[in-house]
Amino acid sequence: MNDTWQAVIADENGHVYNSTTDALNVLWEDDEIRIRVVRGTAAPWVDVDGGLRMPHSYSSGDVASDIECYLVDDDESVSAAVRFAQAKAMAAGLNTAEATR
């Protein structure tokens, strides 16, 4: 089991993307996406095509943050790129906290 916290950006079908730029190559700007900080049972898994997918079920303790937002927003402060950067910082902080306890 992967107990390392990680930030994940995924579309409504659970397909995981490396960045908002990658997501924009596939999705529309006004598509809703999920940005999560996850570990363990909530971490992405590799599907038969080799892509990453979000699990349909997981332990609630394995999700530290779950945000739905538009891929691109007129208000840059709530854009997916900003929120994904925040999620990555949160995951890094959680991993540091776990390592020092």
C-alpha positions in Angstrom: 0.0 0.0 0.0 1.2 3.5 -0.8 1.1 5.6 2.3 2.8 8.6 0.7 0.5 11.6 0.3 0.2 12.8 -3.3 -1.7 15.5 -5.2 -3.8 14.2 -8.0 -5.8 15.9 -10.8 -8.5 13.8 -12.5 -11.5 14.3 -14.8 -15.0 13.3 -13.9 -14.4 9.8 -15.3 -11.4 9.3 -13.0 -8.6 9.6 -15.6 -5.6 11.1 -13.9 -3.4 13.8 -15.5 0.2 14.9 -14.6 -0.7 18.6 -14.8 -3.3 21.0 -15.8 -1.4 21.5 -19.1 -1.8 17.8 -19.8 -5.5 17.9 -18.9 -6.0 20.9 -21.3 -4.7 18.7 -24.2 -7.6 16.4 -23.6 -10.4 18.3 -21.9 -12.2 21.6 -22.5 -11.4 24.7 -20.4 -14.9 24.6 -18.8 -14.7 20.9 -17.8 -14.9 20.2 -14.1 -12.0 18.4 -12.6 -11.2 17.0 -9.1 -8.0 17.9 -7.3 -7.3 15.6 -4.4 -4.6 14.9 -1.8 -4.7 11.1 -1.4 -2.7 8.1 -0.2 -3.2 4.4 0.2 -6.6 3.1 -0.9 -7.5 6.4 -2.5 -4.3 6.6 -4.6 -4.5 6.1 -8.4 -4.1 2.7 -9.9 -2.8 1.7 -13.4 -5.6 0.6 -15.7 -5.4 -1.9 -18.6 -4.3 0.9 -21.0 -1.4 1.9 -18.8 -3.0 5.2 -17.7 -3.8 6.1 -14.1 -7.3 6.0 -12.7 -8.9 7.1 -9.5 -10.4 4.2 -7.4 -14.2 4.1 -7.1 -14.0 3.2 -3.4 -11.5 4.0 -0.7 -11.1 4.6 3.0 -12.1 8.1 4.0 -8.9 8.5 6.0 -6.9 8.3 2.8 -8.3 11.6 1.4 -7.0 14.8 3.0 -8.5 17.2 0.5 -11.1 17.0 -2.3 -11.9 20.0 -4.5 -14.0 20.2 -7.6 -13.3 23.1 -9.9 -13.2 24.2 -13.5 -10.0 23.5 -15.4 -9.8 27.2 -16.4 -11.5 29.9 -14.4 -11.8 33.7 -15.0 -10.6 34.2 -11.4 -7.0 32.9 -11.5 -6.9 32.5 -7.8 -9.3 29.6 -8.0 -8.0 28.1 -11.2 -7.1 24.4 -11.4 -3.4 25.3 -11.8 -3.3 27.3 -8.6 -5.4 24.7 -6.7 -3.2 21.9 -8.0 0.0 23.8 -6.8 -1.7 24.2 -3.4 -2.6 20.5 -3.2 1.0 19.5 -4.0 2.2 21.8 -1.2 -0.3 20.2 1.1 0.9 16.7 0.2 4.5 17.7 0.8 3.6 19.1 4.2 1.7 16.0 5.2 4.6 13.8 4.1 7.0 15.9 6.1 4.7 15.7 9.2 4.5 11.9 8.8 8.2 11.6 8.6 8.9 13.6 11.7 6.3 12.1 14.0 
